[in-house]
Amino acid sequence: MGMNATQLIKMANQIGAFFASQPNPEQARADFAMHLKKQWDPQMRTALYVHIDATAGEGLSAFALEAMQGLREQIEPLARSA
């Protein structure tokens, strides 16, 4: 896995900035979540959640963090079998 948290945070913030400019915040978050689900492979999404859980989302924009926490069940790969 060649992606480190710093790269993922930068990418998530850039994508977040794009979607955050939409007039409807709820739709913006949903579109952001859909983009990550479609465009990011599962390892990338998992790695970003590992970072969020470890650091409370250090480095992420408020928009990106809010979307990732609020829509976690949509974005996070369902690889967690207890």
C-alpha positions as CSV (number, residue, x, y, z in Angstrom):
1,M,0.0,0.0,0.0
2,G,1.8,3.1,-1.2
3,M,-0.5,5.6,0.3
4,N,0.4,7.2,3.5
5,A,-2.0,9.1,5.7
6,T,-0.5,12.5,4.7
7,Q,-1.3,11.9,1.0
8,L,-4.8,10.6,1.8
9,I,-5.6,13.6,4.0
10,K,-4.4,16.0,1.3
11,M,-6.5,14.2,-1.3
12,A,-9.6,14.1,1.0
13,N,-9.2,17.8,1.8
14,Q,-8.9,18.7,-1.9
15,I,-12.0,16.6,-2.8
16,G,-13.8,18.0,0.2
17,A,-13.0,21.6,-0.9
18,F,-14.6,20.9,-4.2
19,F,-17.8,19.4,-2.8
20,A,-18.0,21.9,0.1
21,S,-18.6,24.7,-2.5
22,Q,-22.0,23.2,-3.3
23,P,-25.0,25.2,-1.9
24,N,-26.5,22.3,0.0
25,P,-24.2,21.0,2.8
26,E,-26.1,17.7,3.2
27,Q,-25.9,17.0,-0.5
28,A,-22.3,18.1,-0.6
29,R,-21.4,15.5,2.1
30,A,-23.4,12.8,0.3
31,D,-21.6,13.5,-3.0
32,F,-18.2,13.5,-1.2
33,A,-19.0,10.1,0.3
34,M,-20.1,8.7,-3.0
35,H,-16.9,10.0,-4.7
36,L,-14.7,8.3,-2.1
37,K,-16.7,5.1,-2.4
38,K,-16.4,5.0,-6.2
39,Q,-13.0,6.4,-6.7
40,W,-10.9,5.2,-3.7
41,D,-10.0,1.6,-3.3
42,P,-10.9,-0.1,0.0
43,Q,-7.4,0.1,1.4
44,M,-7.3,3.9,1.0
45,R,-10.6,4.3,2.7
46,T,-9.6,1.9,5.5
47,A,-6.3,3.7,6.0
48,L,-8.0,7.1,6.4
49,Y,-10.4,5.7,9.0
50,V,-7.4,4.2,10.9
51,H,-5.9,7.7,10.9
52,I,-9.3,9.2,12.0
53,D,-9.6,6.7,14.8
54,A,-6.0,7.2,16.0
55,T,-5.9,11.0,15.8
56,A,-9.5,12.2,15.8
57,G,-9.0,13.2,12.2
58,E,-5.9,15.4,12.6
59,G,-5.1,17.3,9.4
60,L,-8.5,16.8,7.8
61,S,-10.7,19.8,7.0
62,A,-13.9,20.2,9.0
63,F,-15.9,19.3,6.0
64,A,-14.0,16.1,5.1
65,L,-14.0,14.9,8.7
66,E,-17.7,15.6,9.2
67,A,-18.6,13.8,6.1
68,M,-16.3,10.8,6.9
69,Q,-17.7,10.5,10.4
70,G,-21.3,11.2,9.6
71,L,-21.4,8.9,6.5
72,R,-18.9,6.3,7.8
73,E,-21.2,3.3,7.2
74,Q,-21.4,4.3,3.5
75,I,-17.7,5.0,3.0
76,E,-15.9,2.5,5.1
77,P,-15.3,-0.9,3.5
78,L,-17.4,-3.5,5.3
79,A,-14.4,-5.7,6.1
80,R,-14.9,-5.5,9.8
81,S,-16.3,-8.9,10.8
82,A,-16.1,-9.2,14.6
